[in-house]
Amino acid sequence: MHRLFSLFFLVGIAGAVVQLLTGDIEAPGRLINALWESANLAVDVSLGLIGVLALWSGLFRLAEASQLAHRVSTWVTPVMVRLMPGIARSPGSAAPVSMNLAANMLGLDNAATPLGLKAMASLQEGNPNPRQATNSQIMFLVLNTSSVTLVPVTVLLFRAQQGAADPALVYLPLLMATTISTLIGVIVTARVQKLPLASPLLLAVAGIWLAVLALLGAIVLVAPAETANTFASLLGNGILLLVLAVFFIAAWRSGVDSYDAFVEGAKEGFTLAVKIIPYLVAMLTAIAMLRAGGVLGLLLEGIRVGVAALGLDTRFVDALPVALLKPLSGSGARAAMVDVMQTHGVDSLAGRMAAVMQGSTETTFYVLTVYFGSVGIRDFRYALWCGLAADAAGLISAIFLSYLFFT
């Protein structure tokens, strides 16, 4: 990441130097102004998230304290055993693997990472070659990089903070994109592993989920535009309200003091909002250097010309910075999403597409490095390529689904 960060700054400066040599004497000043403005923007965005981050962190604490993720994991376990037969060699790994995926589905980022590290350590116990990733560990990593998230809170928070008329409007296409990412990731990995996917349980789960998404998508696409937008909004907001109700009911049934748990979680949300300031400052300033130096515009314009030569619509090019950064850096992609929203408008096609891209996949390089590095694995085998296949599927799907739903 440090090489990418340094490269952005140096290439941006080089771009300004080229502009200066070609007679644009305002290029250096424009670059410095972009630097200050993007740094201020990062702080404004982070501070603007304090309220909503505190709210959702408090709500997520209810889910953690009530063991909701643990209960969801019991439903996920039978599916995981069929996708990762190696779990049988590590009996203690089934629970943390399922709980990690359940936490990801519920949007419990703070809980998902430690559970994921614990799950990887459990899978490592049955590894005959500790420095090489097993098939089950690779499938687990791909599921993490492409995990279906039922509550994409982070994306919705940024849309709300940027003033979207309806932050939840991107919910359905986002859910579809991350579903496609997961399916392609699983299919590609299973094919490499020669793992049969014709299990009645797997086919039933996939079939029911795809049927539900197809039905919802058909309703939105067939209905008149105004009705479709109303339904999409109702769907996204309705699911979020349902999740909130489940959180509070689970806390009540578990005897959790919902107020104290909420307040403790909200404190973490406040801290988190402050913690992300340095990361947003770093990546927003780096992207600003590329943009002000003319390099990002040159790259995107080159892609735009190539796409136009093929006779295709070029509007998706404006959202491509998110797609280019997503596999490399979560903070970088998040900053790119904010930059697209600021430049083109949060409710523009590019702004909505950037949000769908951001929620379609996880950050493959980060997940691979942290999860495998935590147990000393050095030989990743084919894990990277399977993870990138899932990323590509999710990001390409995000482009097509955004055109389908928003144009």
Residue, then its C-alpha position, 0 to 999 in steps of 0.5 A: m500500500h505504501r508503494l501505491f500511496s507514494l506512486f500516486f503523489l509522485v505521478g501527480i507531481a510529474g503530471a503537474v511538471v508536464q503541464l508546467l513545461t507545456g505552458d500551464i503556469e497555474a498547474p503547481g498552484r492547482l495541485i497544492n490547492a487540491l491537496w489542502e481542499s482534499a485534506n479538509l474534505a477528509v476531515d469534514v466527511s469523517l466528522g460528518l459520520i460521527g452521528v450515524l457511525a455511533l448509531w450503527s455501532g451501538l445497534f451492532r453491539l446489541a447484535e453482538a451482546s445477544q449472540l445473534a451472530h452465533r445463532v445465524s452461524t448455526w444456519v450457515t454451518p451445514v452449507m459451510v461444511r459442504l463448501m469446505p470439507g476440510i472443516a472435518r479435519s478441524p472440528g473446532s473450526a466450524a463455529p468460528v468460520s460460520m460466525n465470521l460469515a454470519a457477522n459479515m452478512l450482518g455487517l458486523d465488521n468489528a466482530a467479523t475480522p477477529l472471528g475470521l482470524k480465529a477461524m483461519a487459525s482453527l483451519q490451520e490446525g488441520n493443515p499438513n503443510p503449515r506454510q501452504a494454504t489448504n483448499s478450505q482456507i482458500m475457499f474461506l478467503v474467497l467467501n470473505t472477499s466476496s461475502v454477501t452483506l445483507v446490511p451494507v451500512t458503510v456504503l449507505l452511511f457515506r451516501a447519507q453523509q453526502g446528501a443522497a435523496d434516498p441512501a437506500l436506493v442502491y440497496l437492491p443492485l448492490l445486493m445483486a452485485t455482491t451475490i454474483s461476486t460470491l457465486i462466481g468466486v465459489i464456482v471458480t474456486a470449486r472448479v479448481q479444487k474439483l469440489p462438487l457443487a451439486s449438493p441438494l442443500l447448496l442448490a436449494v439455498a442458491g436457487i431460493w436466494l436467486a429466485v428472491l432477487a430475480l423477483l425483486g428485480a423484476i418488480v423494480l424493472v417492470a414497474p413504472a419509474e416512479t413506482a419502481n423507485t418507491f418500491a426500491s426505497l421501501l425495500g431497502n429501508g424496510i429491510l434495514l428496519l427489519v434488521l433493527a427489529v431483529f437486533f432489539i428482539a434478540a437483545w430482549r430475549s437474551g436479557v441484554d441491557s439494550y441501553d447500556a449495550f447501545v451506549e457502549g457500542a456508540k462510544e466505539g462508533f465515535t472513536l471509529a469516526v476519528k480513527i478513519i480521518p488519517y486514512l481518508v486524508a491519505m487517500l483523498t489527497a493522493i487521489a486529488m494529486l492524480r486528478a489535479g496533475g491531470v493523470l487520472g483524467l488522462l487515464l480515464e479519458g484513454i479508457r473513455v476513448g477506447v470504450a467509445a470506439l467500441g460504440l459503448d456508453t462511456r458514463f461508467v468510466d467516471a466511477l472506475p477509480v473505485a473499481l481500480l482501487k477496490p482489490l488493493s485498498g478498502s480505504g482507497a476505494r472508499a476515498a475514491m467513492v467519496d471523490v466520485m460523489q463529490t465530483h459528479g454528484v451523489d445521485s448521479l449515475a457515477g455516484r450511485m455506481a461507485a456506491v454499488m461497486q464499493g459494496s460489491t466485494e471486499t479488498t482481496f489483497y488486504v484480506l489475503t495478507v492479513y488472514f494468511g499472514s496471521v497463521g504464517i502461510r506464505d504459499f497462497r497457491y491460487a487464492l489470489w486469482c480466485g479472489l480477483a475473479a470474484d472481484a471482477a465479477g462483482l465490479i462488472s456486475a455493479i456496472f451493468l446493474s447500475y445501468l439497468f436500475f438507474t438509467 
